[in-house]
Amino acid sequence: MKKIKIENGEVRNGMEFTDLMQEVQDQVISEFIDFEIETMDEDNPLYFVVEEMERMKTPWFLAATLYEEHKDYFIELIEINEYLFSETGLVLPILHYTATGQHTFSYGKTEYKCTIENS
């Protein structure tokens, strides 16, 4: 669990993927897969799965196949990007600026600087 201190005085808790309950982790992975499918192009490293499903004429199995055979890829993607979540699995709107080491928390179009600490 991480504590997010926002410059407007608000403090929020953020959970790393591994801190989420298994059911919520599964939901998060499924949502990442859905997004991946919507935005996937031929340059995507998993595009071969799309081609395989099309070849087999079973595109409705794409999400299930990605989940069953490539779940670890999505977990690694989530962990590399250091996403933080609410307890229900919503991705918190935090931007990480690697060049400066700063973080911002977004409320619509307004961004506030924030710090992230271990709880």
C-alpha positions as CSV (number, residue, x, y, z in Angstrom):
1,M,0.0,0.0,0.0
2,K,1.2,3.5,-0.9
3,K,0.2,6.8,0.6
4,I,-0.4,9.5,-2.0
5,K,0.0,13.1,-0.6
6,I,-1.5,15.6,-3.0
7,E,-0.5,19.2,-2.9
8,N,-4.1,20.3,-2.3
9,G,-3.9,18.6,1.1
10,E,-5.7,15.4,0.2
11,V,-4.2,12.1,1.1
12,R,-5.2,8.9,-0.8
13,N,-4.2,5.3,-0.5
14,G,-3.0,3.5,-3.6
15,M,-2.6,-0.2,-3.9
16,E,0.1,-1.9,-6.0
17,F,-1.2,-4.8,-8.2
18,T,0.1,-7.4,-5.8
19,D,-1.8,-5.9,-2.9
20,L,-5.1,-6.3,-4.6
21,M,-7.4,-9.3,-3.9
22,Q,-7.1,-12.1,-6.5
23,E,-10.6,-11.4,-7.8
24,V,-9.7,-7.7,-8.3
25,Q,-6.4,-8.6,-9.9
26,D,-8.3,-10.8,-12.4
27,Q,-10.7,-7.9,-13.2
28,V,-7.7,-5.5,-13.7
29,I,-6.0,-7.9,-16.1
30,S,-9.2,-8.4,-18.1
31,E,-9.7,-4.6,-18.4
32,F,-6.1,-4.2,-19.6
33,I,-6.6,-7.0,-22.1
34,D,-9.8,-5.3,-23.4
35,F,-7.9,-2.0,-23.8
36,E,-5.0,-3.9,-25.5
37,I,-7.5,-5.4,-28.0
38,E,-9.1,-2.0,-28.8
39,T,-5.7,-0.4,-29.4
40,M,-3.8,-3.3,-30.9
41,D,-2.0,-2.9,-34.2
42,E,0.4,-5.1,-36.2
43,D,3.4,-3.7,-34.2
44,N,2.0,-5.1,-31.0
45,P,4.1,-8.1,-29.7
46,L,0.8,-10.1,-29.2
47,Y,-0.6,-9.4,-32.6
48,F,0.3,-13.0,-33.6
49,V,-2.6,-14.1,-31.3
50,V,-5.0,-12.0,-33.3
51,E,-3.7,-13.5,-36.5
52,E,-4.1,-17.0,-35.0
53,M,-7.7,-16.4,-33.9
54,E,-8.5,-15.0,-37.4
55,R,-6.9,-18.0,-39.1
56,M,-9.0,-20.3,-36.9
57,K,-12.1,-18.2,-37.5
58,T,-12.6,-17.8,-33.7
59,P,-12.1,-14.1,-32.9
60,W,-14.4,-14.4,-29.9
61,F,-11.7,-16.3,-28.1
62,L,-9.2,-13.5,-28.4
63,A,-9.6,-12.1,-24.9
64,A,-9.8,-15.5,-23.3
65,T,-6.6,-16.7,-25.2
66,L,-4.7,-13.5,-24.2
67,Y,-5.8,-14.0,-20.6
68,E,-4.9,-17.7,-20.4
69,E,-1.7,-17.8,-22.4
70,H,-0.3,-14.3,-21.8
71,K,-1.5,-13.2,-18.4
72,D,2.1,-12.8,-17.2
73,Y,2.8,-10.3,-20.0
74,F,0.0,-8.1,-18.7
75,I,1.1,-8.4,-15.0
76,E,4.6,-7.4,-16.1
77,L,3.2,-4.4,-18.0
78,I,1.3,-3.3,-15.0
79,E,4.2,-3.6,-12.6
80,I,6.8,-2.0,-14.9
81,N,4.5,1.1,-15.2
82,E,4.0,1.1,-11.4
83,Y,0.3,1.6,-11.7
84,L,-1.5,2.2,-8.4
85,F,-5.1,1.2,-7.9
86,S,-8.1,1.8,-5.6
87,E,-9.3,-1.3,-3.6
88,T,-11.8,-1.9,-6.3
89,G,-9.2,-2.0,-9.1
90,L,-9.6,1.4,-10.6
91,V,-6.3,2.8,-11.9
92,L,-5.5,6.0,-10.0
93,P,-4.8,9.0,-12.2
94,I,-1.1,9.4,-11.4
95,L,1.5,10.4,-13.9
96,H,5.1,9.5,-13.3
97,Y,7.7,11.9,-14.9
98,T,10.8,9.8,-15.0
99,A,13.1,12.6,-16.2
100,T,12.4,14.7,-13.1
101,G,11.2,12.0,-10.7
102,Q,8.0,14.0,-10.0
103,H,4.4,12.7,-9.9
104,T,1.1,14.4,-10.5
105,F,-2.4,13.4,-9.6
106,S,-5.1,14.4,-12.1
107,Y,-8.6,15.7,-11.3
108,G,-10.1,16.1,-14.8
109,K,-7.9,18.8,-16.5
110,T,-6.3,19.9,-13.3
111,E,-3.1,18.3,-12.2
112,Y,-1.6,18.5,-8.7
113,K,1.9,17.6,-7.7
114,C,2.0,14.7,-5.3
115,T,4.4,12.5,-3.4
116,I,4.1,8.7,-3.1
117,E,5.3,7.0,0.1
118,N,5.2,3.5,1.5
119,S,2.5,3.1,4.1
